[in-house]
Amino acid sequence: MQDEIKLRPHHVTNFAHYYLNNASVTSGYGQEFKDGVTSLFEILSRKGIGQVTIINGLDDICKICMQTTKRKNRFCEKGDNLQRNPSALVVMAKTQLVVGQIYNIHEFLERVERIRKKYTEEELLDLMMDAYANMGNDPRF
């Protein structure tokens, strides 16, 4: 069993789509990349790891990309900008995952399940502001 997987916010979004919709991994990065990410997502889905750490930088999916495609995009190293990635912002808001926090696999998957919950517009806006602030930003300034 692998001890830990590190994920950045937009890769949590990719995993949530895979996990909640029984979807397959899609990508323009080639079959080797798709196979690597699918394998990682399967490990997460089967609770084959101990914990998930939420980071805002190069994560385990970025490593798969760099190994299988030899790509390294300077934007990847900067981390996620939730202002330009609204789907990641909504996922981080609904899951209430916080960058820099470590979650055991059961809590991580439970939080991913929260994405299915329906929220009022006001509740979702409050959650989104908290998620944005949890990325080291404060939307009120």
C-alpha positions in Angstrom: 0.0 0.0 0.0 1.3 3.4 -0.9 1.5 5.8 2.1 0.6 9.2 0.5 -0.6 10.8 -2.7 -0.3 14.5 -3.2 -2.9 16.4 -5.3 -3.4 20.0 -6.3 -6.9 21.5 -6.5 -7.5 21.0 -10.2 -6.4 17.4 -10.0 -8.9 16.9 -7.1 -11.4 18.1 -9.7 -10.2 15.5 -12.2 -10.3 12.7 -9.6 -13.8 13.8 -8.5 -15.1 13.5 -12.0 -13.5 10.0 -12.4 -14.7 8.8 -9.0 -18.3 10.2 -8.9 -19.2 9.5 -12.5 -17.4 6.2 -13.1 -15.7 8.1 -15.9 -12.5 7.3 -17.7 -9.4 9.5 -17.7 -9.3 11.6 -20.8 -6.3 13.6 -21.9 -4.4 14.8 -24.9 -1.1 13.8 -23.3 -1.0 10.2 -24.6 -1.9 6.7 -23.6 1.0 6.2 -21.2 -0.1 9.3 -19.2 -3.7 8.2 -19.2 -2.7 4.8 -17.9 -0.6 6.3 -15.2 -3.3 8.6 -14.0 -6.0 5.9 -14.2 -3.8 3.7 -12.0 -3.4 6.5 -9.5 -7.1 7.1 -9.4 -7.8 3.4 -9.0 -5.5 3.3 -6.0 -7.4 6.3 -4.5 -10.8 4.8 -5.3 -10.0 1.5 -3.7 -8.5 3.2 -0.6 -5.1 1.7 -1.4 -3.3 4.5 0.3 -3.1 5.9 3.8 -3.5 9.6 3.1 -3.9 12.5 0.6 -2.1 15.8 1.0 -3.6 18.8 -0.8 -0.8 21.0 -2.2 -0.6 23.9 -4.6 2.3 23.0 -6.7 3.7 19.9 -8.6 1.8 16.9 -7.4 1.8 13.1 -8.2 -0.2 13.6 -11.4 2.3 16.3 -12.5 5.1 13.7 -11.9 3.3 11.2 -14.1 3.0 13.9 -16.8 6.7 14.8 -16.6 7.7 11.1 -16.7 5.5 10.0 -19.5 5.5 13.1 -21.7 8.7 14.9 -20.7 6.6 18.0 -20.5 7.2 20.6 -17.9 5.1 23.7 -18.0 6.2 26.7 -16.0 2.6 27.4 -15.1 2.4 24.0 -13.4 5.1 25.0 -10.9 3.2 28.2 -10.0 0.2 26.3 -8.6 -3.5 26.6 -9.3 -5.1 30.0 -9.8 -8.7 29.4 -8.7 -9.8 32.7 -10.3 -9.0 31.1 -13.7 -10.3 27.7 -12.8 -13.8 28.0 -11.5 -14.5 24.2 -11.5 -11.5 23.7 -9.2 -12.8 26.5 -7.0 -16.3 24.9 -6.7 -14.7 21.5 -5.9 -12.5 22.9 -3.3 -15.5 24.8 -1.9 -17.8 21.8 -1.7 -15.2 19.4 -0.3 -13.8 22.0 2.1 -10.3 20.6 1.4 -7.5 23.0 2.5 -4.2 23.3 0.8 -1.4 22.1 3.1 -3.7 19.7 5.0 -3.3 15.9 5.1 -6.5 13.8 5.0 -6.7 10.1 5.7 -8.2 8.3 2.6 -11.6 7.8 4.2 -12.0 11.5 5.1 -10.8 12.5 1.6 -13.3 10.3 -0.2 -16.1 11.4 2.2 -15.3 15.0 1.3 -15.3 14.2 -2.4 -18.8 12.7 -2.0 -19.9 16.2 -0.7 -19.7 17.4 -4.3 -23.1 15.8 -5.0 -24.8 17.8 -2.3 -27.0 20.7 -3.5 -26.3 24.1 -2.0 -28.1 27.3 -2.0 -26.4 30.1 -4.0 -25.6 31.9 -0.7 -24.1 28.7 0.9 -22.0 28.0 -2.2 -20.7 31.6 -2.4 -19.6 31.4 1.3 -17.9 28.1 0.7 -16.2 29.5 -2.4 -14.9 32.5 -0.5 -13.5 30.2 2.2 -11.9 28.0 -0.4 -10.3 30.9 -2.1 -9.0 32.2 1.2 -7.7 28.6 2.0 -5.5 28.9 -1.1 -3.6 31.7 0.6 -5.8 34.4 -1.0 -8.3 36.7 0.6 -11.1 37.6 -1.8 -12.2 40.5 0.5 -9.1 42.6 -0.3 
